[in-house]
Amino acid sequence: MRLFAYSLTACLVCTGSLLAHPGHGVTEGDSTMHYLVEPIHIAPVVLLLVAGFGVGLWLKRRRNSLKRVPVRKQ
């Protein structure tokens, strides 16, 4: 879990610096469409969503596996 927190922090730091560079892409730099169409801006968002979904799924499976207590037949 600590590795996930470090990775999330690194992604957030990188995303902040991506917003600071003007003059690239095919759309205007200050439009909403620019952030939705340009891959350099949308890739960190997609990666964070996939990572969050994966961690959520892992936690759900882990919680379900911990709930199952084997019943011993006597």
C-alpha positions in Angstrom: 0.0 0.0 0.0 2.9 2.3 0.7 4.2 1.8 -2.9 0.7 2.8 -4.2 0.8 6.0 -2.1 4.3 6.9 -3.5 3.1 6.2 -7.0 0.0 8.3 -6.6 2.0 11.2 -5.3 4.5 10.9 -8.2 1.6 11.0 -10.7 0.0 14.0 -9.0 3.4 15.9 -9.0 3.8 15.1 -12.8 0.3 16.2 -13.6 0.9 19.6 -12.0 3.9 20.3 -14.2 2.1 19.2 -17.4 -0.4 22.1 -16.9 2.4 24.7 -17.0 3.6 24.4 -20.6 1.9 26.5 -23.3 2.1 26.3 -27.1 1.6 22.7 -28.0 -1.0 20.5 -29.5 -3.7 21.3 -32.1 -6.3 23.0 -29.8 -6.1 26.2 -27.8 -4.0 25.8 -24.6 -6.6 27.3 -22.3 -9.7 25.4 -23.5 -11.3 22.4 -21.9 -11.0 20.5 -25.1 -7.2 20.8 -25.0 -7.1 18.8 -21.7 -9.6 16.2 -23.0 -8.0 15.6 -26.4 -4.3 15.9 -25.9 -2.8 12.6 -24.8 -0.1 14.2 -22.6 -2.9 15.6 -20.4 -5.4 12.7 -20.4 -2.9 9.9 -19.9 -2.2 10.6 -16.2 -5.9 10.8 -15.5 -6.6 7.5 -17.2 -3.6 5.9 -15.4 -4.9 7.1 -12.0 -8.4 5.8 -12.8 -7.1 2.4 -13.8 -4.8 2.2 -10.8 -7.6 3.3 -8.4 -10.0 0.7 -9.9 -7.3 -2.0 -9.6 -6.5 -1.2 -6.0 -10.3 -1.1 -5.2 -10.8 -4.5 -6.8 -7.8 -5.9 -5.0 -9.0 -4.6 -1.6 -12.5 -6.0 -2.2 -11.1 -9.4 -3.1 -8.8 -9.3 -0.1 -11.6 -8.4 2.2 -13.8 -11.2 0.9 -11.0 -13.7 1.3 -10.4 -12.7 4.9 -14.1 -13.1 5.7 -14.1 -16.7 4.6 -13.2 -18.9 7.6 -12.8 -22.5 6.8 -15.3 -24.7 8.7 -13.8 -27.8 10.2 -15.8 -30.9 10.1 -15.7 -32.9 13.3 
